[in-house]
Amino acid sequence: MTNSSELTLVLAAGGKTGRRVADRLEARDVPVRRGSRSADLPFDWNDPGTWAPALRDVRAVYLAYYPDLAVPGATGAIRAFTDAAVAAGVRRIVLLSGRGEEEAQACERIVQAAPVEWTVVRCSWFAQNFSEDYLLEPVLAGHVALPAGPVPEPFADADDIADVAVAALTEDGHAGQVYEITGPRALTFAEAVDEIAKATGRPIAYVQVPVEEYADTLRAHGLSEDIVAFLTYLFTTVLDGRNAEPQDGVRRALGREPNDFADYAHTTAATGVWTP
């Protein structure tokens, strides 16, 4: 068990997992420094000058790279940050990674080679993308159009991810582990949208579109070319069946079963976020 008085830096603290990790740590009375560009002590991946101040007096880091480890430049940033963390005296790093992404696994190897206690939390597609990210607007509109066909995905619940990350940050016994975090069953995107429709009692259509049409739609909404390339990469290269099999990371780390997508859908529907 780590000393609860030691400072933990949570990166991407405004994101889906970072926010949950920081909230859970604070609920355990663990001192937390929230790393984001808007924080009192700003952290910006694009400004390495912000890294050393954010790492001062830190002993553990939740390392979440924005926007994703698969984007160009991520490997260099992770290598430089890991070096800075080691130089600052960080002893434990929990890395948020992505399943089936060669670039993400390259970043994992960088952290694994560092002289720290490391844990990799390797995740499938976040269920919360439907409620806290770019798929919320289409769900509200009742029309979700994506270039995803019959290949299933065992959507991971961000609450599971945060619970595993907090365990790895605060407890002994997780060092050197790679936890693959998924839901208990795989669903196609059409099936996932159907679960949301049933939970909300609203008709929500799912339509598969060509990847080129999807990319044009993203551009029309003002997304940068880097983000367009990343999302099309996820829907083409990564969503090819390589990640279809559910994994036991939640069970191994926490001794319980992962949250099911249907439970996520019902819980989220009750908040009203999907009510137009």
C-alpha positions in Angstrom: 0.0 0.0 0.0 1.4 3.4 -0.9 1.6 6.2 1.6 -1.6 8.2 1.4 0.3 11.4 2.0 2.3 11.1 -1.2 1.3 13.2 -4.1 -0.2 11.6 -7.2 -0.3 13.4 -10.6 -3.3 12.6 -12.7 -2.9 13.6 -16.3 -5.8 14.3 -18.6 -7.7 15.1 -15.4 -10.6 16.6 -17.3 -11.0 13.5 -19.5 -13.3 10.5 -19.1 -10.8 8.4 -17.1 -8.6 11.1 -15.6 -11.5 12.9 -13.9 -12.8 9.6 -12.4 -9.3 8.6 -11.2 -8.7 12.0 -9.5 -12.1 11.9 -7.9 -11.6 8.4 -6.5 -8.2 9.2 -5.2 -9.4 12.3 -3.4 -12.2 10.3 -1.9 -9.5 8.1 -0.4 -7.7 11.2 1.0 -4.8 10.7 -1.5 -3.3 14.1 -2.3 -3.9 14.7 -6.0 -2.4 17.1 -8.5 -4.8 17.4 -11.5 -2.8 17.7 -14.7 -4.5 19.7 -17.4 -4.0 22.9 -19.3 -6.6 24.7 -17.2 -5.3 23.5 -13.8 -3.8 26.0 -11.3 -0.4 24.4 -12.1 -1.0 23.9 -15.9 0.2 20.7 -17.7 0.3 20.8 -21.4 1.6 17.9 -23.6 2.6 20.4 -26.2 4.6 22.5 -23.8 7.4 20.4 -22.1 8.2 23.4 -19.9 5.1 22.6 -17.9 6.1 19.1 -17.1 8.8 19.6 -14.4 6.6 21.9 -12.2 3.7 19.4 -12.5 6.0 16.6 -11.5 7.5 18.3 -8.4 7.1 16.2 -5.3 5.1 13.6 -7.2 5.6 9.9 -6.4 2.9 8.3 -8.6 1.5 9.2 -12.0 -1.6 8.3 -13.9 -0.2 8.7 -17.4 -3.0 9.4 -19.9 -1.8 10.9 -23.2 -4.1 13.3 -25.1 -5.5 12.7 -27.6 -4.3 9.1 -27.9 -1.1 7.0 -27.9 -1.7 6.2 -31.6 -1.3 9.7 -32.9 1.9 10.9 -34.4 4.4 12.2 -31.9 3.0 10.2 -29.0 6.0 7.9 -28.7 8.5 10.8 -28.4 6.3 12.6 -25.9 6.0 9.5 -23.7 9.7 8.8 -23.8 10.5 12.4 -22.8 7.9 12.6 -20.1 8.9 9.2 -18.6 12.5 10.4 -18.4 11.3 13.6 -16.7 9.2 11.6 -14.3 12.1 9.4 -13.3 14.4 12.4 -12.9 11.8 14.0 -10.6 11.7 11.0 -8.4 8.5 9.3 -9.5 8.3 5.7 -8.3 5.1 4.4 -9.8 3.5 5.0 -13.3 0.1 3.7 -14.4 -0.2 4.0 -18.1 -3.5 4.2 -19.9 -3.1 2.4 -23.2 -5.2 1.1 -26.1 -5.8 -2.5 -27.3 -4.6 -3.5 -30.7 -2.7 -0.3 -31.4 1.0 -0.9 -32.3 1.9 2.7 -31.5 0.4 2.3 -28.0 2.3 -0.9 -27.4 5.5 1.0 -28.4 4.7 3.5 -25.7 4.1 0.7 -23.2 7.6 -0.6 -23.8 9.0 2.8 -23.0 7.4 2.9 -19.6 8.1 -0.8 -18.9 11.8 -0.1 -19.5 11.9 2.7 -17.0 13.2 2.2 -13.4 9.7 2.6 -11.9 6.9 0.3 -10.7 4.7 0.3 -13.8 1.2 -1.0 -14.6 -0.4 -0.9 -18.0 -4.2 -0.4 -18.2 -4.9 -1.4 -21.8 -8.4 -0.6 -22.8 -11.0 -1.3 -25.5 -13.4 1.3 -26.9 -14.9 3.4 -24.1 -18.6 3.0 -23.6 -18.7 6.6 -22.4 -17.8 7.8 -26.0 -21.6 7.6 -26.5 -22.4 9.9 -23.6 -19.3 12.1 -22.9 -17.7 12.5 -26.3 -18.2 12.8 -30.0 -21.1 10.2 -30.2 -23.3 12.1 -27.7 -24.7 14.5 -30.4 -25.7 11.7 -32.8 -27.4 9.7 -30.0 -29.4 12.8 -29.1 -30.3 13.3 -32.7 -31.5 9.7 -33.0 -29.1 8.9 -35.9 -25.7 7.4 -35.4 -23.7 7.0 -38.6 -20.3 5.3 -38.4 -18.0 3.3 -40.6 -18.3 0.3 -38.3 -20.0 -2.9 -39.6 -20.5 -6.4 -38.0 -17.2 -6.6 -36.1 -18.0 -6.6 -32.4 -16.2 -4.6 -29.7 -16.3 -5.4 -25.9 -16.8 -1.8 -24.8 -15.1 -0.9 -21.6 -16.7 1.2 -18.9 -14.7 4.2 -17.8 -15.7 3.4 -14.2 -14.0 0.0 -14.5 -10.9 1.6 -16.0 -10.7 4.2 -13.2 -11.2 1.5 -10.5 -8.3 -0.5 -11.9 -6.1 2.5 -12.2 -6.7 3.6 -8.7 -6.0 0.1 -7.4 -2.7 0.1 -9.3 -1.8 3.6 -8.0 -2.6 3.0 -4.4 -2.1 -0.8 -3.7 0.8 -3.2 -3.9 0.7 -6.2 -6.1 -0.1 -4.5 -9.5 3.5 -3.6 -10.5 4.6 -5.3 -13.7 1.0 -6.2 -14.7 -0.8 -5.5 -18.1 -4.5 -5.4 -17.5 -6.7 -5.6 -20.6 -9.9 -3.8 -19.7 -13.0 -4.8 -21.6 -16.7 -5.4 -20.9 -17.9 -8.9 -20.3 -19.3 -9.3 -23.9 -18.7 -7.9 -27.3 -21.3 -6.0 -29.2 -21.4 -4.4 -32.7 -21.9 -0.7 -32.8 -25.4 -1.3 -34.1 -26.1 -3.5 -31.1 -24.6 -0.9 -28.7 -26.9 1.8 -30.2 -29.8 -0.6 -29.8 -29.0 -1.0 -26.1 -29.0 2.8 -25.7 -32.3 3.0 -27.6 -33.9 0.4 -25.3 -32.5 2.2 -22.2 -33.9 5.6 -23.2 -37.1 4.4 -24.8 -36.3 6.4 -27.9 -35.8 5.3 -31.5 -32.2 5.7 -32.4 -31.0 4.5 -35.8 -27.6 3.1 -36.6 -26.3 3.4 -40.2 -23.0 2.1 -41.5 -21.3 4.7 -43.8 -18.2 4.5 -46.0 -15.1 5.6 -44.1 -14.5 8.4 -46.6 -17.9 9.9 -46.0 -17.3 9.7 -42.3 -14.0 11.5 -42.6 -15.7 14.3 -44.6 -18.3 14.6 -41.9 -15.6 15.0 -39.3 -13.9 17.7 -41.3 -17.2 19.5 -41.8 -17.5 19.6 -38.0 -14.1 21.3 -37.7 -12.0 18.4 -36.5 -8.3 18.7 -37.2 -6.7 16.3 -39.7 -4.8 14.6 -37.0 -8.1 13.7 -35.2 -9.7 12.7 -38.5 -6.8 10.4 -39.3 -6.9 8.9 -35.8 -10.6 8.2 -35.8 -10.6 6.7 -39.2 -7.6 4.6 -38.1 -9.6 3.3 -35.2 -12.6 2.4 -37.3 -10.5 0.7 -40.1 -7.3 -0.7 -38.8 -8.1 -1.3 -35.1 -11.7 -2.3 -35.5 -10.9 -5.4 -37.7 -11.7 -8.1 -35.1 -8.4 -8.1 -33.3 -10.0 -6.8 -30.1 -13.3 -8.7 -30.3 -12.6 -11.1 -27.5 -13.4 -9.9 -24.0 -10.5 -10.0 -21.5 -10.2 -10.6 -17.8 -8.3 -7.5 -16.7 -11.0 -6.2 -14.4 -11.3 -9.6 -12.7 -7.6 -10.0 -12.3 -7.1 -6.5 -10.9 -10.2 -6.1 -8.8 -11.6 -9.6 -8.2 -15.0 -8.7 -9.7 -16.7 -8.8 -13.1 -16.6 -5.8 -15.4 -19.7 -3.6 -15.9 -21.9 -4.7 -18.8 -22.8 -2.2 -21.6 -26.5 -2.6 -20.8 -25.9 -1.6 -17.2 -23.9 1.4 -18.4 -26.8 2.3 -20.8 -29.5 2.1 -18.1 -27.4 4.1 -15.6 -26.5 6.7 -18.1 -30.1 7.0 -19.4 -31.3 7.7 -15.9 -29.0 10.8 -15.7 -31.0 12.4 -18.6 -27.9 13.1 -20.7 -29.5 11.3 -23.7 -32.8 13.1 -23.3 -33.1 15.7 -26.1 
